[in-house]
Amino acid sequence: MNIIVDDLSGPEVAALLEAHLRGMAADTPPESVHALDLAGLKRPEITFWSAWDGRDLMGCGALKDLGGGHGELKSMRTAEAHLRKGVAAGLLAHIVAEARSRGFTRLSLETGSPESFIPARKLYEKFGFEYCGPFADYKEDPYSVYMTMAL
């Protein structure tokens, strides 16, 4: 798996992000979906990575700099054809290492509370994320779960 900083210009990445947004909307009301679209991911405080096997897009993830040494994990998604191959774990390890190398002291995330998000929450737990309350601009929401880890 080759993980690269991605400029979000490729059609494969656009298609994966569209699938990501559809997936979020399938289990979550619109006002509780916090996934970013292409334009949102192109903001200067966000670094976006894609994972490839040759020319085959395996997955993606992003890191948002919240300031003050705090980062947020965003847009973690594995392509359907690559589920259960360790793509998400590889991307998460890469992003955590990058956050540490940038001097971040905390990494947080928002994910869904519905049952379909259990595999993601278990992965985050395995990496040492702990449950917490809302951070940054998030508010309490029955469809959201917040997690954080000290780096």
N, CA, C and O atoms as a GROMACS GRO file, in nm:
protein
  604
    1MET      N    1   0.086  -0.117   0.000
    1MET     CA    2   0.000   0.000   0.000
    1MET      C    3   0.090   0.124   0.000
    1MET      O    4   0.178   0.138   0.085
    2ASN      N    5   0.067   0.211  -0.096
    2ASN     CA    6   0.143   0.335  -0.109
    2ASN      C    7   0.052   0.451  -0.067
    2ASN      O    8  -0.049   0.478  -0.131
    3ILE      N    9   0.090   0.519   0.041
    3ILE     CA   10   0.010   0.631   0.092
    3ILE      C   11   0.077   0.761   0.048
    3ILE      O   12   0.195   0.783   0.073
    4ILE      N   13  -0.001   0.847  -0.018
    4ILE     CA   14   0.053   0.973  -0.070
    4ILE      C   15  -0.034   1.091  -0.029
    4ILE      O   16  -0.155   1.076  -0.008
    5VAL      N   17   0.027   1.210  -0.019
    5VAL     CA   18  -0.051   1.332  -0.005
    5VAL      C   19  -0.121   1.351  -0.139
    5VAL      O   20  -0.058   1.342  -0.245
    6ASP      N   21  -0.248   1.378  -0.135
    6ASP     CA   22  -0.331   1.382  -0.256
    6ASP      C   23  -0.390   1.522  -0.272
    6ASP      O   24  -0.435   1.583  -0.176
    7ASP      N   25  -0.390   1.571  -0.396
    7ASP     CA   26  -0.447   1.704  -0.423
    7ASP      C   27  -0.597   1.702  -0.452
    7ASP      O   28  -0.656   1.805  -0.485
    8LEU      N   29  -0.658   1.584  -0.441
    8LEU     CA   30  -0.803   1.568  -0.458
    8LEU      C   31  -0.850   1.597  -0.600
    8LEU      O   32  -0.966   1.632  -0.620
    9SER      N   33  -0.762   1.583  -0.698
    9SER     CA   34  -0.801   1.614  -0.835
    9SER      C   35  -0.842   1.492  -0.916
    9SER      O   36  -0.901   1.506  -1.024
   10GLY      N   37  -0.812   1.373  -0.868
   10GLY     CA   38  -0.840   1.252  -0.946
   10GLY      C   39  -0.984   1.206  -0.938
   10GLY      O   40  -1.049   1.224  -0.835
   11PRO      N   41  -1.035   1.147  -1.046
   11PRO     CA   42  -1.174   1.099  -1.045
   11PRO      C   43  -1.196   0.984  -0.947
   11PRO      O   44  -1.306   0.968  -0.894
   12GLU      N   45  -1.092   0.903  -0.923
   12GLU     CA   46  -1.107   0.791  -0.828
   12GLU      C   47  -1.133   0.844  -0.688
   12GLU      O   48  -1.218   0.793  -0.615
   13VAL      N   49  -1.058   0.946  -0.650
   13VAL     CA   50  -1.075   1.006  -0.517
   13VAL      C   51  -1.212   1.072  -0.506
   13VAL      O   52  -1.280   1.058  -0.405
   14ALA      N   53  -1.252   1.144  -0.609
   14ALA     CA   54  -1.385   1.208  -0.608
   14ALA      C   55  -1.494   1.102  -0.591
   14ALA      O   56  -1.589   1.124  -0.516
   15ALA      N   57  -1.482   0.990  -0.660
   15ALA     CA   58  -1.583   0.884  -0.650
   15ALA      C   59  -1.584   0.822  -0.510
   15ALA      O   60  -1.691   0.793  -0.456
   16LEU      N   61  -1.466   0.801  -0.450
   16LEU     CA   62  -1.461   0.745  -0.316
   16LEU      C   63  -1.522   0.841  -0.214
   16LEU      O   64  -1.593   0.799  -0.123
   17LEU      N   65  -1.494   0.970  -0.229
   17LEU     CA   66  -1.552   1.068  -0.137
   17LEU      C   67  -1.704   1.079  -0.155
   17LEU      O   68  -1.775   1.102  -0.058
   18GLU      N   69  -1.753   1.065  -0.277
   18GLU     CA   70  -1.898   1.063  -0.300
   18GLU      C   71  -1.960   0.943  -0.230
   18GLU      O   72  -2.066   0.954  -0.168
   19ALA      N   73  -1.893   0.827  -0.239
   19ALA     CA   74  -1.941   0.707  -0.170
   19ALA      C   75  -1.939   0.728  -0.019
   19ALA      O   76  -2.029   0.684   0.052
   20HIS      N   77  -1.836   0.796   0.030
   20HIS     CA   78  -1.824   0.826   0.173
   20HIS      C   79  -1.943   0.912   0.218
   20HIS      O   80  -2.005   0.882   0.320
   21LEU      N   81  -1.974   1.017   0.145
   21LEU     CA   82  -2.086   1.104   0.180
   21LEU      C   83  -2.220   1.030   0.173
   21LEU      O   84  -2.307   1.050   0.258
   22ARG      N   85  -2.235   0.944   0.072
   22ARG     CA   86  -2.358   0.864   0.063
   22ARG      C   87  -2.370   0.771   0.183
   22ARG      O   88  -2.478   0.754   0.240
   23GLY      N   89  -2.258   0.709   0.221
   23GLY     CA   90  -2.258   0.619   0.336
   23GLY      C   91  -2.295   0.689   0.464
   23GLY      O   92  -2.369   0.635   0.546
   24MET      N   93  -2.243   0.810   0.482
   24MET     CA   94  -2.277   0.886   0.602
   24MET      C   95  -2.426   0.921   0.602
   24MET      O   96  -2.492   0.913   0.706
   25ALA      N   97  -2.478   0.960   0.488
   25ALA     CA   98  -2.618   1.001   0.477
   25ALA      C   99  -2.714   0.883   0.493
   25ALA      O  100  -2.830   0.903   0.528
   26ALA      N  101  -2.668   0.761   0.468
   26ALA     CA  102  -2.754   0.644   0.478
   26ALA      C  103  -2.799   0.617   0.621
   26ALA      O  104  -2.909   0.568   0.643
   27ASP      N  105  -2.713   0.648   0.720
   27ASP     CA  106  -2.743   0.616   0.859
   27ASP      C  107  -2.761   0.738   0.949
   27ASP      O  108  -2.788   0.724   1.068
   28THR      N  109  -2.748   0.856   0.892
   28THR     CA  110  -2.741   0.976   0.974
   28THR      C  111  -2.825   1.087   0.912
   28THR      O  112  -2.818   1.109   0.791
   29PRO      N  113  -2.904   1.158   0.992
   29PRO     CA  114  -2.979   1.270   0.935
   29PRO      C  115  -2.884   1.379   0.887
   29PRO      O  116  -2.774   1.393   0.941
   30PRO      N  117  -2.924   1.456   0.787
   30PRO     CA  118  -2.834   1.556   0.726
   30PRO      C  119  -2.769   1.652   0.826
   30PRO      O  120  -2.652   1.686   0.811
   31GLU      N  121  -2.843   1.695   0.927
   31GLU     CA  122  -2.786   1.790   1.022
   31GLU      C  123  -2.679   1.728   1.113
   31GLU      O  124  -2.609   1.800   1.184
   32SER      N  125  -2.666   1.595   1.110
   32SER     CA  126  -2.567   1.527   1.193
   32SER      C  127  -2.451   1.470   1.112
   32SER      O  128  -2.363   1.405   1.168
   33VAL      N  129  -2.448   1.493   0.981
   33VAL     CA  130  -2.337   1.448   0.896
   33VAL      C  131  -2.228   1.553   0.899
   33VAL      O  132  -2.251   1.668   0.863
   34HIS      N  133  -2.109   1.514   0.942
   34HIS     CA  134  -1.997   1.607   0.954
   34HIS      C  135  -1.886   1.577   0.853
   34HIS      O  136  -1.778   1.634   0.862
   35ALA      N  137  -1.912   1.488   0.759
   35ALA     CA  138  -1.814   1.455   0.656
   35ALA      C  139  -1.797   1.575   0.562
   35ALA      O  140  -1.893   1.646   0.531
   36LEU      N  141  -1.674   1.594   0.519
   36LEU     CA  142  -1.644   1.707   0.430
   36LEU      C  143  -1.651   1.664   0.284
   36LEU      O  144  -1.617   1.551   0.250
   37ASP      N  145  -1.695   1.755   0.198
   37ASP     CA  146  -1.693   1.731   0.054
   37ASP      C  147  -1.556   1.773   0.000
   37ASP      O  148  -1.468   1.814   0.076
   38LEU      N  149  -1.539   1.761  -0.132
   38LEU     CA  150  -1.410   1.795  -0.194
   38LEU      C  151  -1.365   1.936  -0.159
   38LEU      O  152  -1.249   1.956  -0.123
   39ALA      N  153  -1.453   2.032  -0.169
   39ALA     CA  154  -1.414   2.170  -0.139
   39ALA      C  155  -1.372   2.185   0.006
   39ALA      O  156  -1.274   2.255   0.036
   40GLY      N  157  -1.443   2.122   0.096
   40GLY     CA  158  -1.409   2.129   0.238
   40GLY      C  159  -1.273   2.068   0.268
   40GLY      O  160  -1.201   2.116   0.356
   41LEU      N  161  -1.239   1.962   0.197
   41LEU     CA  162  -1.110   1.895   0.219
   41LEU      C  163  -0.993   1.970   0.157
   41LEU      O  164  -0.877   1.940   0.187
   42LYS      N  165  -1.021   2.068   0.072
   42LYS     CA  166  -0.914   2.144   0.008
   42LYS      C  167  -0.872   2.267   0.090
   42LYS      O  168  -0.787   2.345   0.046
   43ARG      N  169  -0.929   2.284   0.206
   43ARG     CA  170  -0.891   2.398   0.290
   43ARG      C  171  -0.746   2.384   0.336
   43ARG      O  172  -0.698   2.272   0.354
   44PRO      N  173  -0.677   2.496   0.356
   44PRO     CA  174  -0.534   2.490   0.387
   44PRO      C  175  -0.499   2.421   0.519
   44PRO      O  176  -0.387   2.373   0.533
   45GLU      N  177  -0.591   2.414   0.613
   45GLU     CA  178  -0.560   2.348   0.741
   45GLU      C  179  -0.577   2.197   0.736
   45GLU      O  180  -0.561   2.129   0.837
   46ILE      N  181  -0.610   2.144   0.618
   46ILE     CA  182  -0.633   2.000   0.601
   46ILE      C  183  -0.530   1.940   0.506
   46ILE      O  184  -0.504   1.995   0.398
   47THR      N  185  -0.474   1.827   0.548
   47THR     CA  186  -0.389   1.745   0.460
   47THR      C  187  -0.466   1.617   0.433
   47THR      O  188  -0.516   1.553   0.525
   48PHE      N  189  -0.474   1.581   0.305
   48PHE     CA  190  -0.551   1.464   0.262
   48PHE      C  191  -0.456   1.361   0.203
   48PHE      O  192  -0.369   1.394   0.123
   49TRP      N  193  -0.473   1.235   0.244
   49TRP     CA  194  -0.392   1.125   0.190
   49TRP      C  195  -0.481   1.023   0.122
   49TRP      O  196  -0.596   1.001   0.161
   50SER      N  197  -0.426   0.962   0.019
   50SER     CA  198  -0.492   0.848  -0.045
   50SER      C  199  -0.397   0.730  -0.041
   50SER      O  200  -0.275   0.747  -0.043
   51ALA      N  201  -0.453   0.611  -0.037
   51ALA     CA  202  -0.375   0.487  -0.032
   51ALA      C  203  -0.401   0.409  -0.160
   51ALA      O  204  -0.516   0.391  -0.202
   52TRP      N  205  -0.293   0.362  -0.223
   52TRP     CA  206  -0.302   0.298  -0.354
   52TRP      C  207  -0.233   0.164  -0.356
   52TRP      O  208  -0.135   0.141  -0.286
   53ASP      N  209  -0.286   0.077  -0.439
   53ASP     CA  210  -0.220  -0.048  -0.476
   53ASP      C  211  -0.204  -0.039  -0.628
   53ASP      O  212  -0.297  -0.071  -0.702
   54GLY      N  213  -0.087   0.006  -0.672
   54GLY     CA  214  -0.070   0.035  -0.814
   54GLY      C  215  -0.161   0.150  -0.852
   54GLY      O  216  -0.150   0.260  -0.798
   55ARG      N  217  -0.252   0.124  -0.947
   55ARG     CA  218  -0.345   0.228  -0.991
   55ARG      C  219  -0.482   0.215  -0.925
   55ARG      O  220  -0.577   0.285  -0.963
   56ASP      N  221  -0.492   0.127  -0.827
   56ASP     CA  222  -0.618   0.099  -0.760
   56ASP      C  223  -0.626   0.175  -0.627
   56ASP      O  224  -0.545   0.151  -0.538
   57LEU      N  225  -0.722   0.264  -0.614
   57LEU     CA  226  -0.742   0.341  -0.492
   57LEU      C  227  -0.799   0.250  -0.384
   57LEU      O  228  -0.903   0.186  -0.403
   58MET      N  229  -0.730   0.244  -0.272
   58MET     CA  230  -0.770   0.156  -0.162
   58MET      C  231  -0.847   0.230  -0.053
   58MET      O  232  -0.937   0.173   0.009
   59GLY      N  233  -0.813   0.359  -0.030
   59GLY     CA  234  -0.879   0.432   0.077
   59GLY      C  235  -0.823   0.571   0.091
   59GLY      O  236  -0.736   0.613   0.014
   60CYS      N  237  -0.873   0.642   0.191
   60CYS     CA  238  -0.828   0.780   0.214
   60CYS      C  239  -0.847   0.819   0.359
   60CYS      O  240  -0.916   0.751   0.436
   61GLY      N  241  -0.785   0.929   0.395
   61GLY     CA  242  -0.799   0.987   0.528
   61GLY      C  243  -0.738   1.125   0.528
   61GLY      O  244  -0.659   1.159   0.440
   62ALA      N  245  -0.774   1.206   0.627
   62ALA     CA  246  -0.725   1.343   0.632
   62ALA      C  247  -0.696   1.384   0.776
   62ALA      O  248  -0.746   1.325   0.872
   63LEU      N  249  -0.614   1.488   0.787
   63LEU     CA  250  -0.578   1.546   0.916
   63LEU      C  251  -0.607   1.696   0.909
   63LEU      O  252  -0.557   1.766   0.821
   64LYS      N  253  -0.688   1.743   1.003
   64LYS     CA  254  -0.721   1.885   1.011
   64LYS      C  255  -0.649   1.945   1.131
   64LYS      O  256  -0.658   1.892   1.242
   65ASP      N  257  -0.578   2.053   1.109
   65ASP     CA  258  -0.510   2.124   1.216
   65ASP      C  259  -0.610   2.218   1.283
   65ASP      O  260  -0.655   2.315   1.222
   66LEU      N  261  -0.645   2.188   1.408
   66LEU     CA  262  -0.740   2.270   1.483
   66LEU      C  263  -0.671   2.384   1.557
   66LEU      O  264  -0.737   2.470   1.615
   67GLY      N  265  -0.538   2.386   1.555
   67GLY     CA  266  -0.461   2.487   1.627
   67GLY      C  267  -0.430   2.441   1.769
   67GLY      O  268  -0.496   2.351   1.823
   68GLY      N  269  -0.330   2.503   1.827
   68GLY     CA  270  -0.295   2.472   1.965
   68GLY      C  271  -0.246   2.330   1.987
   68GLY      O  272  -0.258   2.278   2.098
   69GLY      N  273  -0.190   2.267   1.884
   69GLY     CA  274  -0.140   2.131   1.897
   69GLY      C  275  -0.246   2.023   1.889
   69GLY      O  276  -0.219   1.908   1.921
   70HIS      N  277  -0.366   2.060   1.846
   70HIS     CA  278  -0.479   1.967   1.839
   70HIS      C  279  -0.512   1.939   1.693
   70HIS      O  280  -0.533   2.031   1.614
   71GLY      N  281  -0.518   1.812   1.657
   71GLY     CA  282  -0.556   1.772   1.522
   71GLY      C  283  -0.684   1.691   1.523
   71GLY      O  284  -0.720   1.631   1.624
   72GLU      N  285  -0.751   1.690   1.409
   72GLU     CA  286  -0.874   1.612   1.394
   72GLU      C  287  -0.859   1.517   1.276
   72GLU      O  288  -0.819   1.557   1.166
   73LEU      N  289  -0.892   1.392   1.299
   73LEU     CA  290  -0.896   1.292   1.194
   73LEU      C  291  -1.025   1.311   1.115
   73LEU      O  292  -1.133   1.320   1.173
   74LYS      N  293  -1.014   1.317   0.983
   74LYS     CA  294  -1.131   1.339   0.896
   74LYS      C  295  -1.129   1.240   0.780
   74LYS      O  296  -1.024   1.189   0.742
   75SER      N  297  -1.246   1.214   0.724
   75SER     CA  298  -1.263   1.146   0.595
   75SER      C  299  -1.193   1.012   0.583
   75SER      O  300  -1.138   0.980   0.478
   76MET      N  301  -1.196   0.933   0.690
   76MET     CA  302  -1.144   0.797   0.680
   76MET      C  303  -1.243   0.711   0.603
   76MET      O  304  -1.360   0.701   0.639
   77ARG      N  305  -1.195   0.651   0.495
   77ARG     CA  306  -1.283   0.566   0.414
   77ARG      C  307  -1.199   0.463   0.341
   77ARG      O  308  -1.094   0.495   0.285
   78THR      N  309  -1.246   0.340   0.341
   78THR     CA  310  -1.184   0.232   0.265
   78THR      C  311  -1.274   0.200   0.146
   78THR      O  312  -1.396   0.189   0.161
   79ALA      N  313  -1.214   0.185   0.030
   79ALA     CA  314  -1.291   0.146  -0.089
   79ALA      C  315  -1.352   0.007  -0.066
   79ALA      O  316  -1.288  -0.081  -0.008
   80GLU      N  317  -1.473  -0.010  -0.112
   80GLU     CA  318  -1.548  -0.134  -0.091
   80GLU      C  319  -1.466  -0.259  -0.126
   80GLU      O  320  -1.470  -0.358  -0.053
   81ALA      N  321  -1.392  -0.255  -0.236
   81ALA     CA  322  -1.314  -0.371  -0.281
   81ALA      C  323  -1.196  -0.403  -0.190
   81ALA      O  324  -1.135  -0.509  -0.204
   82HIS      N  325  -1.164  -0.315  -0.097
   82HIS     CA  326  -1.047  -0.334  -0.012
   82HIS      C  327  -1.080  -0.344   0.137
   82HIS      O  328  -0.991  -0.333   0.222
   83LEU      N  329  -1.208  -0.363   0.168
   83LEU     CA  330  -1.246  -0.379   0.309
   83LEU      C  331  -1.180  -0.503   0.369
   83LEU      O  332  -1.162  -0.604   0.301
   84ARG      N  333  -1.146  -0.493   0.496
   84ARG     CA  334  -1.086  -0.602   0.574
   84ARG      C  335  -0.950  -0.646   0.521
   84ARG      O  336  -0.912  -0.763   0.530
   85LYS      N  337  -0.876  -0.550   0.464
   85LYS     CA  338  -0.739  -0.576   0.417
   85LYS      C  339  -0.637  -0.493   0.495
   85LYS      O  340  -0.518  -0.493   0.461
   86GLY      N  341  -0.680  -0.423   0.599
   86GLY     CA  342  -0.589  -0.343   0.678
   86GLY      C  343  -0.565  -0.203   0.625
   86GLY      O  344  -0.474  -0.134   0.672
   87VAL      N  345  -0.645  -0.160   0.529
   87VAL     CA  346  -0.627  -0.027   0.470
   87VAL      C  347  -0.651   0.082   0.574
   87VAL      O  348  -0.568   0.172   0.589
   88ALA      N  349  -0.761   0.075   0.646
   88ALA     CA  350  -0.793   0.178   0.745
   88ALA      C  351  -0.686   0.182   0.854
   88ALA      O  352  -0.645   0.290   0.896
   89ALA      N  353  -0.640   0.067   0.899
   89ALA     CA  354  -0.536   0.064   1.002
   89ALA      C  355  -0.406   0.125   0.950
   89ALA      O  356  -0.339   0.198   1.022
   90GLY      N  357  -0.372   0.096   0.826
   90GLY     CA  358  -0.251   0.154   0.766
   90GLY      C  359  -0.260   0.304   0.753
   90GLY      O  360  -0.165   0.376   0.785
   91LEU      N  361  -0.374   0.354   0.707
   91LEU     CA  362  -0.394   0.498   0.695
   91LEU      C  363  -0.395   0.565   0.832
   91LEU      O  364  -0.336   0.671   0.851
   92LEU      N  365  -0.462   0.503   0.928
   92LEU     CA  366  -0.468   0.561   1.062
   92LEU      C  367  -0.329   0.568   1.124
   92LEU      O  368  -0.294   0.669   1.185
   93ALA      N  369  -0.250   0.462   1.111
   93ALA     CA  370  -0.113   0.464   1.164
   93ALA      C  371  -0.032   0.575   1.099
   93ALA      O  372   0.045   0.643   1.166
   94HIS      N  373  -0.049   0.592   0.969
   94HIS     CA  374   0.023   0.696   0.895
   94HIS      C  375  -0.016   0.836   0.946
   94HIS      O  376   0.071   0.920   0.968
   95ILE      N  377  -0.145   0.859   0.964
   95ILE     CA  378  -0.193   0.991   1.006
   95ILE      C  379  -0.152   1.020   1.151
   95ILE      O  380  -0.114   1.132   1.183
   96VAL      N  381  -0.160   0.920   1.238
   96VAL     CA  382  -0.116   0.940   1.377
   96VAL      C  383   0.033   0.975   1.379
   96VAL      O  384   0.074   1.065   1.452
   97ALA      N  385   0.114   0.903   1.301
   97ALA     CA  386   0.258   0.932   1.296
   97ALA      C  387   0.283   1.072   1.242
   97ALA      O  388   0.371   1.143   1.291
   98GLU      N  389   0.208   1.112   1.141
   98GLU     CA  390   0.223   1.246   1.084
   98GLU      C  391   0.184   1.353   1.187
   98GLU      O  392   0.252   1.455   1.199
   99ALA      N  393   0.077   1.330   1.260
   99ALA     CA  394   0.036   1.426   1.364
   99ALA      C  395   0.146   1.441   1.469
   99ALA      O  396   0.176   1.552   1.513
  100ARG      N  397   0.204   1.329   1.509
  100ARG     CA  398   0.315   1.335   1.606
  100ARG      C  399   0.433   1.412   1.549
  100ARG      O  400   0.493   1.494   1.618
  101SER      N  401   0.466   1.385   1.422
  101SER     CA  402   0.582   1.451   1.362
  101SER      C  403   0.560   1.602   1.348
  101SER      O  404   0.657   1.678   1.344
  102ARG      N  405   0.436   1.645   1.340
  102ARG     CA  406   0.403   1.788   1.331
  102ARG      C  407   0.397   1.854   1.468
  102ARG      O  408   0.373   1.974   1.479
  103GLY      N  409   0.419   1.775   1.572
  103GLY     CA  410   0.418   1.830   1.707
  103GLY      C  411   0.281   1.840   1.770
  103GLY      O  412   0.266   1.906   1.873
  104PHE      N  413   0.181   1.776   1.712
  104PHE     CA  414   0.049   1.777   1.773
  104PHE      C  415   0.057   1.702   1.906
  104PHE      O  416   0.132   1.606   1.919
  105THR      N  417  -0.020   1.746   2.003
  105THR     CA  418  -0.023   1.679   2.132
  105THR      C  419  -0.154   1.603   2.154
  105THR      O  420  -0.166   1.524   2.248
  106ARG      N  421  -0.251   1.627   2.069
  106ARG     CA  422  -0.380   1.560   2.080
  106ARG      C  423  -0.438   1.538   1.941
  106ARG      O  424  -0.425   1.623   1.853
  107LEU      N  425  -0.503   1.422   1.923
  107LEU     CA  426  -0.572   1.391   1.800
  107LEU      C  427  -0.712   1.345   1.837
  107LEU      O  428  -0.729   1.256   1.920
  108SER      N  429  -0.813   1.406   1.776
  108SER     CA  430  -0.952   1.375   1.807
  108SER      C  431  -1.028   1.342   1.680
  108SER      O  432  -0.980   1.364   1.569
  109LEU      N  433  -1.149   1.288   1.698
  109LEU     CA  434  -1.232   1.254   1.583
  109LEU      C  435  -1.378   1.251   1.624
  109LEU      O  436  -1.412   1.236   1.741
  110GLU      N  437  -1.461   1.266   1.525
  110GLU     CA  438  -1.605   1.249   1.538
  110GLU      C  439  -1.642   1.136   1.445
  110GLU      O  440  -1.602   1.135   1.329
  111THR      N  441  -1.720   1.041   1.494
  111THR     CA  442  -1.769   0.932   1.411
  111THR      C  443  -1.915   0.909   1.447
  111THR      O  444  -1.969   0.975   1.536
  112GLY      N  445  -1.977   0.816   1.380
  112GLY     CA  446  -2.119   0.793   1.401
  112GLY      C  447  -2.150   0.701   1.518
  112GLY      O  448  -2.068   0.618   1.556
  113SER      N  449  -2.269   0.718   1.574
  113SER     CA  450  -2.315   0.631   1.683
  113SER      C  451  -2.393   0.509   1.634
  113SER      O  452  -2.402   0.411   1.708
  114PRO      N  453  -2.452   0.511   1.511
  114PRO     CA  454  -2.527   0.393   1.468
  114PRO      C  455  -2.439   0.266   1.460
  114PRO      O  456  -2.316   0.274   1.455
  115GLU      N  457  -2.505   0.153   1.461
  115GLU     CA  458  -2.438   0.023   1.460
  115GLU      C  459  -2.339   0.008   1.345
  115GLU      O  460  -2.236  -0.058   1.360
  116SER      N  461  -2.368   0.067   1.230
  116SER     CA  462  -2.280   0.053   1.114
  116SER      C  463  -2.141   0.112   1.138
  116SER      O  464  -2.048   0.083   1.064
  117PHE      N  465  -2.126   0.195   1.242
  117PHE     CA  466  -1.998   0.258   1.273
  117PHE      C  467  -1.917   0.179   1.376
  117PHE      O  468  -1.806   0.219   1.411
  118ILE      N  469  -1.970   0.068   1.426
  118ILE     CA  470  -1.899  -0.011   1.527
  118ILE      C  471  -1.760  -0.053   1.480
  118ILE      O  472  -1.665  -0.040   1.558
  119PRO      N  473  -1.741  -0.102   1.358
  119PRO     CA  474  -1.606  -0.140   1.316
  119PRO      C  475  -1.506  -0.023   1.322
  119PRO      O  476  -1.391  -0.042   1.360
  120ALA      N  477  -1.551   0.095   1.285
  120ALA     CA  478  -1.463   0.213   1.292
  120ALA      C  479  -1.429   0.244   1.437
  120ALA      O  480  -1.312   0.268   1.469
  121ARG      N  481  -1.528   0.243   1.524
  121ARG     CA  482  -1.502   0.274   1.665
  121ARG      C  483  -1.407   0.172   1.727
  121ARG      O  484  -1.320   0.208   1.807
  122LYS      N  485  -1.422   0.046   1.692
  122LYS     CA  486  -1.332  -0.059   1.744
  122LYS      C  487  -1.189  -0.035   1.696
  122LYS      O  488  -1.094  -0.054   1.772
  123LEU      N  489  -1.172   0.006   1.571
  123LEU     CA  490  -1.038   0.037   1.520
  123LEU      C  491  -0.977   0.154   1.597
  123LEU      O  492  -0.861   0.148   1.637
  124TYR      N  493  -1.054   0.258   1.619
  124TYR     CA  494  -1.003   0.374   1.692
  124TYR      C  495  -0.966   0.335   1.836
  124TYR      O  496  -0.864   0.379   1.888
  125GLU      N  497  -1.048   0.252   1.899
  125GLU     CA  498  -1.017   0.204   2.034
  125GLU      C  499  -0.884   0.128   2.035
  125GLU      O  500  -0.801   0.146   2.124
  126LYS      N  501  -0.866   0.043   1.935
  126LYS     CA  502  -0.744  -0.038   1.925
  126LYS      C  503  -0.620   0.052   1.916
  126LYS      O  504  -0.513   0.015   1.966
  127PHE      N  505  -0.634   0.167   1.853
  127PHE     CA  506  -0.522   0.259   1.838
  127PHE      C  507  -0.501   0.348   1.961
  127PHE      O  508  -0.405   0.424   1.967
  128GLY      N  509  -0.591   0.337   2.059
  128GLY     CA  510  -0.574   0.413   2.182
  128GLY      C  511  -0.664   0.534   2.197
  128GLY      O  512  -0.650   0.610   2.293
  129PHE      N  513  -0.757   0.553   2.104
  129PHE     CA  514  -0.853   0.662   2.119
  129PHE      C  515  -0.949   0.628   2.232
  129PHE      O  516  -0.989   0.513   2.248
  130GLU      N  517  -0.985   0.728   2.310
  130GLU     CA  518  -1.080   0.714   2.418
  130GLU      C  519  -1.201   0.804   2.392
  130GLU      O  520  -1.190   0.907   2.326
  131TYR      N  521  -1.314   0.762   2.446
  131TYR     CA  522  -1.436   0.840   2.427
  131TYR      C  523  -1.428   0.970   2.508
  131TYR      O  524  -1.373   0.973   2.618
  132CYS      N  525  -1.485   1.075   2.451
  132CYS     CA  526  -1.481   1.206   2.514
  132CYS      C  527  -1.606   1.283   2.473
  132CYS      O  528  -1.690   1.232   2.399
  133GLY      N  529  -1.617   1.404   2.519
  133GLY     CA  530  -1.727   1.491   2.480
  133GLY      C  531  -1.692   1.564   2.351
  133GLY      O  532  -1.583   1.547   2.297
  134PRO      N  533  -1.785   1.646   2.303
  134PRO     CA  534  -1.760   1.723   2.181
  134PRO      C  535  -1.636   1.813   2.196
  134PRO      O  536  -1.605   1.859   2.306
  135PHE      N  537  -1.568   1.835   2.087
  135PHE     CA  538  -1.450   1.921   2.084
  135PHE      C  539  -1.467   2.019   1.968
  135PHE      O  540  -1.558   2.006   1.886
  136ALA      N  541  -1.378   2.116   1.962
  136ALA     CA  542  -1.380   2.219   1.856
  136ALA      C  543  -1.522   2.278   1.847
  136ALA      O  544  -1.576   2.325   1.948
  137ASP      N  545  -1.582   2.275   1.727
  137ASP     CA  546  -1.715   2.336   1.709
  137ASP      C  547  -1.829   2.235   1.719
  137ASP      O  548  -1.945   2.271   1.693
  138TYR      N  549  -1.800   2.110   1.755
  138TYR     CA  550  -1.904   2.008   1.765
  138TYR      C  551  -1.994   2.034   1.886
  138TYR      O  552  -1.953   2.097   1.984
  139LYS      N  553  -2.115   1.983   1.877
  139LYS     CA  554  -2.214   1.992   1.985
  139LYS      C  555  -2.261   1.849   2.016
  139LYS      O  556  -2.244   1.758   1.935
  140GLU      N  557  -2.319   1.831   2.134
  140GLU     CA  558  -2.378   1.701   2.166
  140GLU      C  559  -2.477   1.664   2.056
  140GLU      O  560  -2.556   1.748   2.011
  141ASP      N  561  -2.472   1.538   2.014
  141ASP     CA  562  -2.558   1.492   1.905
  141ASP      C  563  -2.577   1.341   1.923
  141ASP      O  564  -2.478   1.269   1.934
  142PRO      N  565  -2.699   1.292   1.925
  142PRO     CA  566  -2.719   1.148   1.945
  142PRO      C  567  -2.662   1.062   1.832
  142PRO      O  568  -2.645   0.941   1.850
  143TYR      N  569  -2.633   1.120   1.718
  143TYR     CA  570  -2.577   1.046   1.606
  143TYR      C  571  -2.425   1.053   1.600
  143TYR      O  572  -2.364   0.996   1.510
  144SER      N  573  -2.364   1.123   1.695
  144SER     CA  574  -2.218   1.139   1.695
  144SER      C  575  -2.155   1.076   1.819
  144SER      O  576  -2.214   1.074   1.927
  145VAL      N  577  -2.034   1.026   1.798
  145VAL     CA  578  -1.947   0.978   1.904
  145VAL      C  579  -1.816   1.053   1.888
  145VAL      O  580  -1.767   1.067   1.776
  146TYR      N  581  -1.760   1.101   1.997
  146TYR     CA  582  -1.635   1.176   1.994
  146TYR      C  583  -1.528   1.094   2.065
  146TYR      O  584  -1.552   1.033   2.168
  147MET      N  585  -1.408   1.096   2.007
  147MET     CA  586  -1.296   1.020   2.062
  147MET      C  587  -1.172   1.105   2.054
  147MET      O  588  -1.161   1.193   1.968
  148THR      N  589  -1.077   1.080   2.143
  148THR     CA  590  -0.952   1.158   2.144
  148THR      C  591  -0.838   1.072   2.198
  148THR      O  592  -0.860   0.971   2.265
  149MET      N  593  -0.717   1.114   2.166
  149MET     CA  594  -0.599   1.050   2.224
  149MET      C  595  -0.489   1.152   2.238
  149MET      O  596  -0.472   1.239   2.153
  150ALA      N  597  -0.414   1.140   2.348
  150ALA     CA  598  -0.296   1.223   2.366
  150ALA      C  599  -0.184   1.162   2.283
  150ALA      O  600  -0.172   1.039   2.274
  151LEU      N  601  -0.104   1.248   2.221
  151LEU     CA  602   0.007   1.198   2.138
  151LEU      C  603   0.138   1.213   2.212
  151LEU      O  604   0.244   1.177   2.159
   0.00000   0.00000   0.00000
